[in-house]
Amino acid sequence: MDDTDVFLFMHSFPDINSREPMKARFYEGELWGRELELGLMPMIEK
């Protein structure tokens, strides 16, 4: 948490049944596709 070179990207869901539909909407949405994916994906190590 104290490492300034680390970015933590977490998802939160209200319940297990909401997880997959909400994840799908996020990754198919404009915010991910137009703004986040190109910048974040190259930074992911694991």
mmCIF entry with sequence, helices, sheets and N, C-alpha, C, O atoms, coordinates in Angstrom:
data_MODEL
# 
_entry.id   MODEL 
# 
_entity.id                         1 
_entity.type                       polymer 
_entity.pdbx_number_of_molecules   1 
# 
_entity_poly.entity_id                      1 
_entity_poly.type                           'polypeptide(L)' 
_entity_poly.nstd_linkage                   no 
_entity_poly.nstd_monomer                   no 
_entity_poly.pdbx_seq_one_letter_code       MDDTDVFLFMHSFPDINSREPMKARFYEGELWGRELELGLMPMIEK 
_entity_poly.pdbx_seq_one_letter_code_can   MDDTDVFLFMHSFPDINSREPMKARFYEGELWGRELELGLMPMIEK 
_entity_poly.pdbx_strand_id                 A 
# 
loop_
_entity_poly_seq.entity_id 
_entity_poly_seq.num 
_entity_poly_seq.mon_id 
_entity_poly_seq.hetero 
1 1  MET n 
1 2  ASP n 
1 3  ASP n 
1 4  THR n 
1 5  ASP n 
1 6  VAL n 
1 7  PHE n 
1 8  LEU n 
1 9  PHE n 
1 10 MET n 
1 11 HIS n 
1 12 SER n 
1 13 PHE n 
1 14 PRO n 
1 15 ASP n 
1 16 ILE n 
1 17 ASN n 
1 18 SER n 
1 19 ARG n 
1 20 GLU n 
1 21 PRO n 
1 22 MET n 
1 23 LYS n 
1 24 ALA n 
1 25 ARG n 
1 26 PHE n 
1 27 TYR n 
1 28 GLU n 
1 29 GLY n 
1 30 GLU n 
1 31 LEU n 
1 32 TRP n 
1 33 GLY n 
1 34 ARG n 
1 35 GLU n 
1 36 LEU n 
1 37 GLU n 
1 38 LEU n 
1 39 GLY n 
1 40 LEU n 
1 41 MET n 
1 42 PRO n 
1 43 MET n 
1 44 ILE n 
1 45 GLU n 
1 46 LYS n 
# 
_struct_asym.id          A 
_struct_asym.entity_id   1 
# 
loop_
_struct_conf.conf_type_id 
_struct_conf.id 
_struct_conf.pdbx_PDB_helix_id 
_struct_conf.beg_label_comp_id 
_struct_conf.beg_label_asym_id 
_struct_conf.beg_label_seq_id 
_struct_conf.pdbx_beg_PDB_ins_code 
_struct_conf.end_label_comp_id 
_struct_conf.end_label_asym_id 
_struct_conf.end_label_seq_id 
_struct_conf.pdbx_end_PDB_ins_code 
_struct_conf.beg_auth_comp_id 
_struct_conf.beg_auth_asym_id 
_struct_conf.beg_auth_seq_id 
_struct_conf.end_auth_comp_id 
_struct_conf.end_auth_asym_id 
_struct_conf.end_auth_seq_id 
_struct_conf.pdbx_PDB_helix_class 
_struct_conf.details 
_struct_conf.pdbx_PDB_helix_length 
HELX_P HELX_P1 AA1 ILE A 16 ? GLU A 28 ? ILE A 16 GLU A 28 1 ? 13 
HELX_P HELX_P2 AA2 GLU A 30 ? GLU A 30 ? GLU A 30 GLU A 30 1 ? 1  
HELX_P HELX_P3 AA3 LEU A 31 ? LEU A 36 ? LEU A 31 LEU A 36 3 ? 6  
HELX_P HELX_P4 AA4 GLU A 37 ? LEU A 40 ? GLU A 37 LEU A 40 1 ? 4  
HELX_P HELX_P5 AA5 MET A 41 ? MET A 43 ? MET A 41 MET A 43 5 ? 3  
# 
_struct_conf_type.id          HELX_P 
_struct_conf_type.criteria    ? 
_struct_conf_type.reference   ? 
# 
loop_
_atom_site.group_PDB 
_atom_site.id 
_atom_site.type_symbol 
_atom_site.label_atom_id 
_atom_site.label_alt_id 
_atom_site.label_comp_id 
_atom_site.label_asym_id 
_atom_site.label_entity_id 
_atom_site.label_seq_id 
_atom_site.pdbx_PDB_ins_code 
_atom_site.Cartn_x 
_atom_site.Cartn_y 
_atom_site.Cartn_z 
_atom_site.occupancy 
_atom_site.B_iso_or_equiv 
_atom_site.pdbx_formal_charge 
_atom_site.auth_seq_id 
_atom_site.auth_comp_id 
_atom_site.auth_asym_id 
_atom_site.auth_atom_id 
_atom_site.pdbx_PDB_model_num 
ATOM 1   N N  . MET A 1 1  ? 0.815   -1.200  0.000   1.00 0.00 ? 1  MET A N  1 
ATOM 2   C CA . MET A 1 1  ? 0.000   0.000   0.000   1.00 0.00 ? 1  MET A CA 1 
ATOM 3   C C  . MET A 1 1  ? 0.859   1.265   0.000   1.00 0.00 ? 1  MET A C  1 
ATOM 4   O O  . MET A 1 1  ? 0.404   2.314   -0.456  1.00 0.00 ? 1  MET A O  1 
ATOM 5   N N  . ASP A 1 2  ? 2.075   1.183   0.497   1.00 0.00 ? 2  ASP A N  1 
ATOM 6   C CA . ASP A 1 2  ? 2.924   2.365   0.568   1.00 0.00 ? 2  ASP A CA 1 
ATOM 7   C C  . ASP A 1 2  ? 3.805   2.545   -0.656  1.00 0.00 ? 2  ASP A C  1 
ATOM 8   O O  . ASP A 1 2  ? 4.545   3.525   -0.745  1.00 0.00 ? 2  ASP A O  1 
ATOM 9   N N  . ASP A 1 3  ? 3.739   1.622   -1.594  1.00 0.00 ? 3  ASP A N  1 
ATOM 10  C CA . ASP A 1 3  ? 4.562   1.689   -2.794  1.00 0.00 ? 3  ASP A CA 1 
ATOM 11  C C  . ASP A 1 3  ? 3.893   2.609   -3.813  1.00 0.00 ? 3  ASP A C  1 
ATOM 12  O O  . ASP A 1 3  ? 2.811   2.302   -4.314  1.00 0.00 ? 3  ASP A O  1 
ATOM 13  N N  . THR A 1 4  ? 4.525   3.721   -4.116  1.00 0.00 ? 4  THR A N  1 
ATOM 14  C CA . THR A 1 4  ? 3.938   4.677   -5.053  1.00 0.00 ? 4  THR A CA 1 
ATOM 15  C C  . THR A 1 4  ? 3.982   4.202   -6.503  1.00 0.00 ? 4  THR A C  1 
ATOM 16  O O  . THR A 1 4  ? 3.396   4.838   -7.380  1.00 0.00 ? 4  THR A O  1 
ATOM 17  N N  . ASP A 1 5  ? 4.668   3.094   -6.760  1.00 0.00 ? 5  ASP A N  1 
ATOM 18  C CA . ASP A 1 5  ? 4.725   2.528   -8.105  1.00 0.00 ? 5  ASP A CA 1 
ATOM 19  C C  . ASP A 1 5  ? 3.683   1.435   -8.322  1.00 0.00 ? 5  ASP A C  1 
ATOM 20  O O  . ASP A 1 5  ? 3.704   0.756   -9.348  1.00 0.00 ? 5  ASP A O  1 
ATOM 21  N N  . VAL A 1 6  ? 2.787   1.263   -7.379  1.00 0.00 ? 6  VAL A N  1 
ATOM 22  C CA . VAL A 1 6  ? 1.775   0.204   -7.463  1.00 0.00 ? 6  VAL A CA 1 
ATOM 23  C C  . VAL A 1 6  ? 0.390   0.835   -7.586  1.00 0.00 ? 6  VAL A C  1 
ATOM 24  O O  . VAL A 1 6  ? 0.048   1.776   -6.870  1.00 0.00 ? 6  VAL A O  1 
ATOM 25  N N  . PHE A 1 7  ? -0.392  0.292   -8.509  1.00 0.00 ? 7  PHE A N  1 
ATOM 26  C CA . PHE A 1 7  ? -1.774  0.705   -8.700  1.00 0.00 ? 7  PHE A CA 1 
ATOM 27  C C  . PHE A 1 7  ? -2.640  -0.512  -8.465  1.00 0.00 ? 7  PHE A C  1 
ATOM 28  O O  . PHE A 1 7  ? -2.420  -1.548  -9.093  1.00 0.00 ? 7  PHE A O  1 
ATOM 29  N N  . LEU A 1 8  ? -3.602  -0.422  -7.594  1.00 0.00 ? 8  LEU A N  1 
ATOM 30  C CA . LEU A 1 8  ? -4.493  -1.533  -7.278  1.00 0.00 ? 8  LEU A CA 1 
ATOM 31  C C  . LEU A 1 8  ? -5.855  -1.252  -7.898  1.00 0.00 ? 8  LEU A C  1 
ATOM 32  O O  . LEU A 1 8  ? -6.479  -0.229  -7.618  1.00 0.00 ? 8  LEU A O  1 
ATOM 33  N N  . PHE A 1 9  ? -6.299  -2.157  -8.730  1.00 0.00 ? 9  PHE A N  1 
ATOM 34  C CA . PHE A 1 9  ? -7.572  -2.021  -9.431  1.00 0.00 ? 9  PHE A CA 1 
ATOM 35  C C  . PHE A 1 9  ? -8.496  -3.119  -8.929  1.00 0.00 ? 9  PHE A C  1 
ATOM 36  O O  . PHE A 1 9  ? -8.251  -4.299  -9.178  1.00 0.00 ? 9  PHE A O  1 
ATOM 37  N N  . MET A 1 10 ? -9.542  -2.746  -8.235  1.00 0.00 ? 10 MET A N  1 
ATOM 38  C CA . MET A 1 10 ? -10.455 -3.728  -7.639  1.00 0.00 ? 10 MET A CA 1 
ATOM 39  C C  . MET A 1 10 ? -11.873 -3.495  -8.129  1.00 0.00 ? 10 MET A C  1 
ATOM 40  O O  . MET A 1 10 ? -12.272 -2.374  -8.444  1.00 0.00 ? 10 MET A O  1 
ATOM 41  N N  . HIS A 1 11 ? -12.611 -4.572  -8.182  1.00 0.00 ? 11 HIS A N  1 
ATOM 42  C CA . HIS A 1 11 ? -14.041 -4.510  -8.486  1.00 0.00 ? 11 HIS A CA 1 
ATOM 43  C C  . HIS A 1 11 ? -14.809 -4.871  -7.223  1.00 0.00 ? 11 HIS A C  1 
ATOM 44  O O  . HIS A 1 11 ? -14.349 -5.673  -6.410  1.00 0.00 ? 11 HIS A O  1 
ATOM 45  N N  . SER A 1 12 ? -15.964 -4.280  -7.070  1.00 0.00 ? 12 SER A N  1 
ATOM 46  C CA . SER A 1 12 ? -16.832 -4.593  -5.938  1.00 0.00 ? 12 SER A CA 1 
ATOM 47  C C  . SER A 1 12 ? -18.243 -4.818  -6.479  1.00 0.00 ? 12 SER A C  1 
ATOM 48  O O  . SER A 1 12 ? -18.702 -4.097  -7.366  1.00 0.00 ? 12 SER A O  1 
ATOM 49  N N  . PHE A 1 13 ? -18.915 -5.815  -5.941  1.00 0.00 ? 13 PHE A N  1 
ATOM 50  C CA . PHE A 1 13 ? -20.252 -6.162  -6.403  1.00 0.00 ? 13 PHE A CA 1 
ATOM 51  C C  . PHE A 1 13 ? -21.167 -6.347  -5.200  1.00 0.00 ? 13 PHE A C  1 
ATOM 52  O O  . PHE A 1 13 ? -20.714 -6.795  -4.147  1.00 0.00 ? 13 PHE A O  1 
ATOM 53  N N  . PRO A 1 14 ? -22.436 -6.013  -5.337  1.00 0.00 ? 14 PRO A N  1 
ATOM 54  C CA . PRO A 1 14 ? -23.352 -6.132  -4.198  1.00 0.00 ? 14 PRO A CA 1 
ATOM 55  C C  . PRO A 1 14 ? -23.597 -7.582  -3.764  1.00 0.00 ? 14 PRO A C  1 
ATOM 56  O O  . PRO A 1 14 ? -23.871 -7.851  -2.595  1.00 0.00 ? 14 PRO A O  1 
ATOM 57  N N  . ASP A 1 15 ? -23.495 -8.513  -4.725  1.00 0.00 ? 15 ASP A N  1 
ATOM 58  C CA . ASP A 1 15 ? -23.680 -9.926  -4.400  1.00 0.00 ? 15 ASP A CA 1 
ATOM 59  C C  . ASP A 1 15 ? -23.114 -10.772 -5.539  1.00 0.00 ? 15 ASP A C  1 
ATOM 60  O O  . ASP A 1 15 ? -22.784 -10.252 -6.605  1.00 0.00 ? 15 ASP A O  1 
ATOM 61  N N  . ILE A 1 16 ? -23.007 -12.052 -5.308  1.00 0.00 ? 16 ILE A N  1 
ATOM 62  C CA . ILE A 1 16 ? -22.390 -12.956 -6.289  1.00 0.00 ? 16 ILE A CA 1 
ATOM 63  C C  . ILE A 1 16 ? -23.177 -13.014 -7.604  1.00 0.00 ? 16 ILE A C  1 
ATOM 64  O O  . ILE A 1 16 ? -22.590 -13.173 -8.674  1.00 0.00 ? 16 ILE A O  1 
ATOM 65  N N  . ASN A 1 17 ? -24.492 -12.886 -7.519  1.00 0.00 ? 17 ASN A N  1 
ATOM 66  C CA . ASN A 1 17 ? -25.319 -12.957 -8.729  1.00 0.00 ? 17 ASN A CA 1 
ATOM 67  C C  . ASN A 1 17 ? -25.138 -11.732 -9.624  1.00 0.00 ? 17 ASN A C  1 
ATOM 68  O O  . ASN A 1 17 ? -25.381 -11.804 -10.829 1.00 0.00 ? 17 ASN A O  1 
ATOM 69  N N  . SER A 1 18 ? -24.721 -10.629 -9.051  1.00 0.00 ? 18 SER A N  1 
ATOM 70  C CA . SER A 1 18 ? -24.510 -9.396  -9.810  1.00 0.00 ? 18 SER A CA 1 
ATOM 71  C C  . SER A 1 18 ? -23.146 -9.358  -10.478 1.00 0.00 ? 18 SER A C  1 
ATOM 72  O O  . SER A 1 18 ? -22.926 -8.574  -11.401 1.00 0.00 ? 18 SER A O  1 
ATOM 73  N N  . ARG A 1 19 ? -22.239 -10.192 -10.021 1.00 0.00 ? 19 ARG A N  1 
ATOM 74  C CA . ARG A 1 19 ? -20.845 -10.105 -10.453 1.00 0.00 ? 19 ARG A CA 1 
ATOM 75  C C  . ARG A 1 19 ? -20.668 -10.181 -11.971 1.00 0.00 ? 19 ARG A C  1 
ATOM 76  O O  . ARG A 1 19 ? -20.137 -9.244  -12.569 1.00 0.00 ? 19 ARG A O  1 
ATOM 77  N N  . GLU A 1 20 ? -21.087 -11.241 -12.588 1.00 0.00 ? 20 GLU A N  1 
ATOM 78  C CA . GLU A 1 20 ? -20.855 -11.428 -14.023 1.00 0.00 ? 20 GLU A CA 1 
ATOM 79  C C  . GLU A 1 20 ? -21.570 -10.389 -14.887 1.00 0.00 ? 20 GLU A C  1 
ATOM 80  O O  . GLU A 1 20 ? -20.948 -9.836  -15.794 1.00 0.00 ? 20 GLU A O  1 
ATOM 81  N N  . PRO A 1 21 ? -22.856 -10.102 -14.642 1.00 0.00 ? 21 PRO A N  1 
ATOM 82  C CA . PRO A 1 21 ? -23.510 -9.084  -15.484 1.00 0.00 ? 21 PRO A CA 1 
ATOM 83  C C  . PRO A 1 21 ? -22.874 -7.698  -15.332 1.00 0.00 ? 21 PRO A C  1 
ATOM 84  O O  . PRO A 1 21 ? -22.732 -6.973  -16.317 1.00 0.00 ? 21 PRO A O  1 
ATOM 85  N N  . MET A 1 22 ? -22.495 -7.332  -14.120 1.00 0.00 ? 22 MET A N  1 
ATOM 86  C CA . MET A 1 22 ? -21.880 -6.021  -13.907 1.00 0.00 ? 22 MET A CA 1 
ATOM 87  C C  . MET A 1 22 ? -20.492 -5.949  -14.528 1.00 0.00 ? 22 MET A C  1 
ATOM 88  O O  . MET A 1 22 ? -20.116 -4.928  -15.103 1.00 0.00 ? 22 MET A O  1 
ATOM 89  N N  . LYS A 1 23 ? -19.731 -7.035  -14.412 1.00 0.00 ? 23 LYS A N  1 
ATOM 90  C CA . LYS A 1 23 ? -18.409 -7.090  -15.028 1.00 0.00 ? 23 LYS A CA 1 
ATOM 91  C C  . LYS A 1 23 ? -18.534 -6.953  -16.546 1.00 0.00 ? 23 LYS A C  1 
ATOM 92  O O  . LYS A 1 23 ? -17.777 -6.210  -17.171 1.00 0.00 ? 23 LYS A O  1 
ATOM 93  N N  . ALA A 1 24 ? -19.474 -7.657  -17.123 1.00 0.00 ? 24 ALA A N  1 
ATOM 94  C CA . ALA A 1 24 ? -19.679 -7.601  -18.574 1.00 0.00 ? 24 ALA A CA 1 
ATOM 95  C C  . ALA A 1 24 ? -20.036 -6.188  -19.014 1.00 0.00 ? 24 ALA A C  1 
ATOM 96  O O  . ALA A 1 24 ? -19.494 -5.696  -20.004 1.00 0.00 ? 24 ALA A O  1 
ATOM 97  N N  . ARG A 1 25 ? -20.941 -5.529  -18.295 1.00 0.00 ? 25 ARG A N  1 
ATOM 98  C CA . ARG A 1 25 ? -21.319 -4.155  -18.652 1.00 0.00 ? 25 ARG A CA 1 
ATOM 99  C C  . ARG A 1 25 ? -20.118 -3.214  -18.565 1.00 0.00 ? 25 ARG A C  1 
ATOM 100 O O  . ARG A 1 25 ? -19.951 -2.337  -19.412 1.00 0.00 ? 25 ARG A O  1 
ATOM 101 N N  . PHE A 1 26 ? -19.292 -3.395  -17.553 1.00 0.00 ? 26 PHE A N  1 
ATOM 102 C CA . PHE A 1 26 ? -18.119 -2.540  -17.399 1.00 0.00 ? 26 PHE A CA 1 
ATOM 103 C C  . PHE A 1 26 ? -17.151 -2.719  -18.563 1.00 0.00 ? 26 PHE A C  1 
ATOM 104 O O  . PHE A 1 26 ? -16.753 -1.743  -19.199 1.00 0.00 ? 26 PHE A O  1 
ATOM 105 N N  . TYR A 1 27 ? -16.774 -3.957  -18.842 1.00 0.00 ? 27 TYR A N  1 
ATOM 106 C CA . TYR A 1 27 ? -15.768 -4.208  -19.878 1.00 0.00 ? 27 TYR A CA 1 
ATOM 107 C C  . TYR A 1 27 ? -16.280 -3.998  -21.290 1.00 0.00 ? 27 TYR A C  1 
ATOM 108 O O  . TYR A 1 27 ? -15.489 -3.856  -22.222 1.00 0.00 ? 27 TYR A O  1 
ATOM 109 N N  . GLU A 1 28 ? -17.574 -3.977  -21.457 1.00 0.00 ? 28 GLU A N  1 
ATOM 110 C CA . GLU A 1 28 ? -18.155 -3.694  -22.773 1.00 0.00 ? 28 GLU A CA 1 
ATOM 111 C C  . GLU A 1 28 ? -18.521 -2.211  -22.909 1.00 0.00 ? 28 GLU A C  1 
ATOM 112 O O  . GLU A 1 28 ? -18.938 -1.767  -23.979 1.00 0.00 ? 28 GLU A O  1 
ATOM 113 N N  . GLY A 1 29 ? -18.364 -1.456  -21.832 1.00 0.00 ? 29 GLY A N  1 
ATOM 114 C CA . GLY A 1 29 ? -18.785 -0.056  -21.813 1.00 0.00 ? 29 GLY A CA 1 
ATOM 115 C C  . GLY A 1 29 ? -17.779 0.909   -22.408 1.00 0.00 ? 29 GLY A C  1 
ATOM 116 O O  . GLY A 1 29 ? -16.630 0.560   -22.678 1.00 0.00 ? 29 GLY A O  1 
ATOM 117 N N  . GLU A 1 30 ? -18.244 2.127   -22.604 1.00 0.00 ? 30 GLU A N  1 
ATOM 118 C CA . GLU A 1 30 ? -17.437 3.182   -23.214 1.00 0.00 ? 30 GLU A CA 1 
ATOM 119 C C  . GLU A 1 30 ? -16.238 3.587   -22.366 1.00 0.00 ? 30 GLU A C  1 
ATOM 120 O O  . GLU A 1 30 ? -15.148 3.801   -22.898 1.00 0.00 ? 30 GLU A O  1 
ATOM 121 N N  . LEU A 1 31 ? -16.424 3.694   -21.068 1.00 0.00 ? 31 LEU A N  1 
ATOM 122 C CA . LEU A 1 31 ? -15.329 4.119   -20.200 1.00 0.00 ? 31 LEU A CA 1 
ATOM 123 C C  . LEU A 1 31 ? -14.134 3.186   -20.332 1.00 0.00 ? 31 LEU A C  1 
ATOM 124 O O  . LEU A 1 31 ? -13.001 3.643   -20.489 1.00 0.00 ? 31 LEU A O  1 
ATOM 125 N N  . TRP A 1 32 ? -14.381 1.890   -20.268 1.00 0.00 ? 32 TRP A N  1 
ATOM 126 C CA . TRP A 1 32 ? -13.283 0.925   -20.398 1.00 0.00 ? 32 TRP A CA 1 
ATOM 127 C C  . TRP A 1 32 ? -12.712 0.948   -21.813 1.00 0.00 ? 32 TRP A C  1 
ATOM 128 O O  . TRP A 1 32 ? -11.498 1.058   -21.991 1.00 0.00 ? 32 TRP A O  1 
ATOM 129 N N  . GLY A 1 33 ? -13.559 0.846   -22.798 1.00 0.00 ? 33 GLY A N  1 
ATOM 130 C CA . GLY A 1 33 ? -13.118 0.731   -24.187 1.00 0.00 ? 33 GLY A CA 1 
ATOM 131 C C  . GLY A 1 33 ? -12.423 1.960   -24.738 1.00 0.00 ? 33 GLY A C  1 
ATOM 132 O O  . GLY A 1 33 ? -11.473 1.842   -25.513 1.00 0.00 ? 33 GLY A O  1 
ATOM 133 N N  . ARG A 1 34 ? -12.882 3.131   -24.350 1.00 0.00 ? 34 ARG A N  1 
ATOM 134 C CA . ARG A 1 34 ? -12.326 4.368   -24.923 1.00 0.00 ? 34 ARG A CA 1 
ATOM 135 C C  . ARG A 1 34 ? -11.232 5.003   -24.076 1.00 0.00 ? 34 ARG A C  1 
ATOM 136 O O  . ARG A 1 34 ? -10.360 5.691   -24.605 1.00 0.00 ? 34 ARG A O  1 
ATOM 137 N N  . GLU A 1 35 ? -11.272 4.776   -22.754 1.00 0.00 ? 35 GLU A N  1 
ATOM 138 C CA . GLU A 1 35 ? -10.360 5.529   -21.896 1.00 0.00 ? 35 GLU A CA 1 
ATOM 139 C C  . GLU A 1 35 ? -9.401  4.678   -21.079 1.00 0.00 ? 35 GLU A C  1 
ATOM 140 O O  . GLU A 1 35 ? -8.222  5.012   -20.968 1.00 0.00 ? 35 GLU A O  1 
ATOM 141 N N  . LEU A 1 36 ? -9.879  3.608   -20.518 1.00 0.00 ? 36 LEU A N  1 
ATOM 142 C CA . LEU A 1 36 ? -9.079  2.892   -19.529 1.00 0.00 ? 36 LEU A CA 1 
ATOM 143 C C  . LEU A 1 36 ? -8.237  1.748   -20.075 1.00 0.00 ? 36 LEU A C  1 
ATOM 144 O O  . LEU A 1 36 ? -7.084  1.588   -19.674 1.00 0.00 ? 36 LEU A O  1 
ATOM 145 N N  . GLU A 1 37 ? -8.780  0.965   -20.966 1.00 0.00 ? 37 GLU A N  1 
ATOM 146 C CA . GLU A 1 37 ? -8.117  -0.263  -21.410 1.00 0.00 ? 37 GLU A CA 1 
ATOM 147 C C  . GLU A 1 37 ? -6.702  -0.030  -21.947 1.00 0.00 ? 37 GLU A C  1 
ATOM 148 O O  . GLU A 1 37 ? -5.760  -0.708  -21.535 1.00 0.00 ? 37 GLU A O  1 
ATOM 149 N N  . LEU A 1 38 ? -6.557  0.906   -22.843 1.00 0.00 ? 38 LEU A N  1 
ATOM 150 C CA . LEU A 1 38 ? -5.242  1.133   -23.465 1.00 0.00 ? 38 LEU A CA 1 
ATOM 151 C C  . LEU A 1 38 ? -4.200  1.608   -22.458 1.00 0.00 ? 38 LEU A C  1 
ATOM 152 O O  . LEU A 1 38 ? -3.016  1.302   -22.602 1.00 0.00 ? 38 LEU A O  1 
ATOM 153 N N  . GLY A 1 39 ? -4.623  2.342   -21.454 1.00 0.00 ? 39 GLY A N  1 
ATOM 154 C CA . GLY A 1 39 ? -3.674  2.817   -20.462 1.00 0.00 ? 39 GLY A CA 1 
ATOM 155 C C  . GLY A 1 39 ? -3.390  1.847   -19.341 1.00 0.00 ? 39 GLY A C  1 
ATOM 156 O O  . GLY A 1 39 ? -2.265  1.780   -18.845 1.00 0.00 ? 39 GLY A O  1 
ATOM 157 N N  . LEU A 1 40 ? -4.400  1.089   -18.935 1.00 0.00 ? 40 LEU A N  1 
ATOM 158 C CA . LEU A 1 40 ? -4.247  0.207   -17.784 1.00 0.00 ? 40 LEU A CA 1 
ATOM 159 C C  . LEU A 1 40 ? -3.681  -1.179  -18.121 1.00 0.00 ? 40 LEU A C  1 
ATOM 160 O O  . LEU A 1 40 ? -2.865  -1.710  -17.368 1.00 0.00 ? 40 LEU A O  1 
ATOM 161 N N  . MET A 1 41 ? -4.096  -1.751  -19.217 1.00 0.00 ? 41 MET A N  1 
ATOM 162 C CA . MET A 1 41 ? -3.688  -3.121  -19.530 1.00 0.00 ? 41 MET A CA 1 
ATOM 163 C C  . MET A 1 41 ? -2.171  -3.302  -19.600 1.00 0.00 ? 41 MET A C  1 
ATOM 164 O O  . MET A 1 41 ? -1.680  -4.319  -19.109 1.00 0.00 ? 41 MET A O  1 
ATOM 165 N N  . PRO A 1 42 ? -1.413  -2.393  -20.173 1.00 0.00 ? 42 PRO A N  1 
ATOM 166 C CA . PRO A 1 42 ? 0.050   -2.571  -20.209 1.00 0.00 ? 42 PRO A CA 1 
ATOM 167 C C  . PRO A 1 42 ? 0.698   -2.544  -18.824 1.00 0.00 ? 42 PRO A C  1 
ATOM 168 O O  . PRO A 1 42 ? 1.830   -3.001  -18.662 1.00 0.00 ? 42 PRO A O  1 
ATOM 169 N N  . MET A 1 43 ? -0.005  -2.018  -17.836 1.00 0.00 ? 43 MET A N  1 
ATOM 170 C CA . MET A 1 43 ? 0.567   -1.925  -16.490 1.00 0.00 ? 43 MET A CA 1 
ATOM 171 C C  . MET A 1 43 ? 0.325   -3.177  -15.640 1.00 0.00 ? 43 MET A C  1 
ATOM 172 O O  . MET A 1 43 ? 0.943   -3.343  -14.588 1.00 0.00 ? 43 MET A O  1 
ATOM 173 N N  . ILE A 1 44 ? -0.562  -4.046  -16.087 1.00 0.00 ? 44 ILE A N  1 
ATOM 174 C CA . ILE A 1 44 ? -0.927  -5.212  -15.278 1.00 0.00 ? 44 ILE A CA 1 
ATOM 175 C C  . ILE A 1 44 ? 0.166   -6.266  -15.313 1.00 0.00 ? 44 ILE A C  1 
ATOM 176 O O  . ILE A 1 44 ? 0.566   -6.730  -16.381 1.00 0.00 ? 44 ILE A O  1 
ATOM 177 N N  . GLU A 1 45 ? 0.642   -6.638  -14.139 1.00 0.00 ? 45 GLU A N  1 
ATOM 178 C CA . GLU A 1 45 ? 1.645   -7.690  -14.010 1.00 0.00 ? 45 GLU A CA 1 
ATOM 179 C C  . GLU A 1 45 ? 0.989   -9.016  -13.672 1.00 0.00 ? 45 GLU A C  1 
ATOM 180 O O  . GLU A 1 45 ? 1.392   -10.067 -14.170 1.00 0.00 ? 45 GLU A O  1 
ATOM 181 N N  . LYS A 1 46 ? -0.026  -8.955  -12.821 1.00 0.00 ? 46 LYS A N  1 
ATOM 182 C CA . LYS A 1 46 ? -0.720  -10.184 -12.407 1.00 0.00 ? 46 LYS A CA 1 
ATOM 183 C C  . LYS A 1 46 ? -2.137  -9.894  -12.043 1.00 0.00 ? 46 LYS A C  1 
ATOM 184 O O  . LYS A 1 46 ? -2.877  -10.804 -11.670 1.00 0.00 ? 46 LYS A O  1 
# 
